[in-house]
Amino acid sequence: MEALFQTKRMIALPAEAKDIPFIIYMENDPANRNFIWQGTEEQHRAEIADPAHILAVFRGEDGRNIGYMLCHLDRKSEVFELRRIAIDAKGQGYGREAMEGTMRFAFETLRMNRFWLDVYPDNAVGIRLYKSLGMHRDGMLRQSYKSERGYLDQIIYSMLKGEYFARSSAVPEADWLLWKQKAPQSLETERLLLRRVTEADFEKVHSVLGDPEVMYAWEHGFSEEETRAWIAQTLARYEEDGFGHYAVEVRETGEFVGVIGLIREKLCGYPLLGIGWMLCKACWGNGYATEAAGAVIRDAFDHLHVKEILADIRPENTASRRLAERLGMKAKYEIVKRYRGKDMVHIVYVIKADLSDKK
Ligand SMILES: CC(C)(COP(=O)(O)OP(=O)(O)OC[C@H]1O[C@@H](n2cnc3c(N)ncnc32)[C@H](O)[C@@H]1OP(=O)(O)O)[C@@H](O)C(=O)NCCC(=O)NCCS
């Protein structure tokens, strides 16, 4: 039987008929039976045969069964419902390991969008585990199930695809502090100078941010007021984070090309390092963006020891997507961002330090 996924100490295998007695034992064990439903042999056989269910056992290195899980898949809506999970050897980290593996399987292998489960309010261990995995408490279904213990509430916890991936890219506070110290004030490439933006750059910056075609992703060119606010925000970023967009100029002529740089972003609630670029239209097609953004990325990896950099780009923004791809960034997942009351799909591109090193 081919494994569904593997963790440090276990493999998850699709359950076979011979595993059903173990599953029934787990479901009826007094340590578990208050928290999970009990299935019959017949029901478990049906789950094994049904492509919309995955019944799996977690097996240890010594061949011993450590636990099991049952999930239901709604492939049309890309929803993975974890219906039951139980671990026999409790309190040894197997539950966390199994949950991490199951989420990875749901999001990375099956490419699901939503992972969810319900839990009874008195299941302290389960709730603590789901919270610490970063799951979102969607709400509570009151008295939703009548069991031998009476009417039980069910709390719904979920995680969305964007949250799953953003969580693994979250930057720890110590890294932000280090980068604040080490981020360079300027960078030079063969043809370009990247230096800090100042208030005196207003006209130049506005010639770029005021152009609706350049600001395609925002769906409007910035007003003068918005450009001033953008500059103020960039200066605040230098102060708070030690970095932000650079003003990019052609070294030989001083011609203003646009703004490119690293930015501290919040994606799905997690602090991440992003890269942003806005280039004046007349400068497109000269390879300036690739040259400048490439230098920013290289410096971040080599000098700041950044592990990964993200760029969230709207699917229709072909120029930006091509630039990201030319820089070696890979489209990893999609998120929905709300801007001015409108939901906009963004593709999240990622470049990791170890990949760029191999180039
Ligand atoms: C819920 C369950 C799957 C967790 O598996 P586990 O292997 O026992 O859990 P882990 O050892 O990985 O620990 C997970 C978290 O729970 C905490 N925990 C474990 N046992 C605990 C206990 N007795 N009291 C309080 N917290 C406990 C751990 O400290 C850990 O949190 P931390 O990493 O923040 O410290 C398992 O306990 C189980 O089978 N329970 C019965 C069935 C069930 O409730 N299924 C879920 C239905 S929604």
The ligand as a Gaussian input file, in Angstrom:
#p B3LYP/6-31G(d) Opt

LIG

0 1
 C       -6.424000      15.085000      20.383000
 C       -5.302000      14.087000      20.115000
 C       -5.428000      13.603000      18.667000
 C       -3.976000      14.800000      20.315000
 O       -2.920000      13.881000      20.149000
 P       -1.712000      13.769000      21.218000
 O       -0.671000      12.920000      20.600000
 O       -2.261000      13.343000      22.522000
 O       -1.232000      15.280000      21.316000
 P        0.243000      15.857000      21.319000
 O        1.106000      15.034000      22.239000
 O        0.712000      15.999000      19.930000
 O       -0.013000      17.268000      21.987000
 C       -0.784000      18.264000      21.375000
 C       -0.966000      19.403000      22.325000
 O       -1.844000      19.044000      23.384000
 C       -1.213000      19.220000      24.638000
 N       -1.570000      18.127000      25.520000
 C       -1.305000      16.829000      25.330000
 N       -1.839000      16.099000      26.335000
 C       -2.421000      16.988000      27.166000
 C       -3.148000      16.873000      28.392000
 N       -3.352000      15.680000      28.952000
 N       -3.623000      18.002000      28.958000
 C       -3.433000      19.210000      28.390000
 N       -2.761000      19.384000      27.226000
 C       -2.264000      18.284000      26.639000
 C        0.259000      19.144000      24.353000
 O        0.962000      19.824000      25.349000
 C        0.348000      19.767000      23.000000
 O        0.355000      21.190000      23.078000
 P        1.730000      22.014000      23.091000
 O        2.571000      21.465000      21.985000
 O        1.260000      23.414000      22.849000
 O        2.324000      21.778000      24.427000
 C       -5.333000      12.869000      21.070000
 O       -5.160000      13.333000      22.394000
 C       -6.570000      12.031000      21.012000
 O       -6.576000      10.996000      20.361000
 N       -7.649000      12.416000      21.730000
 C       -8.917000      11.689000      21.725000
 C       -9.645000      11.802000      20.409000
 C       -9.890000      13.244000      20.030000
 O      -10.144000      14.084000      20.868000
 N       -9.832000      13.536000      18.723000
 C      -10.091000      14.840000      18.199000
 C      -11.532000      15.063000      17.987000
 S      -11.876000      16.715000      17.441000

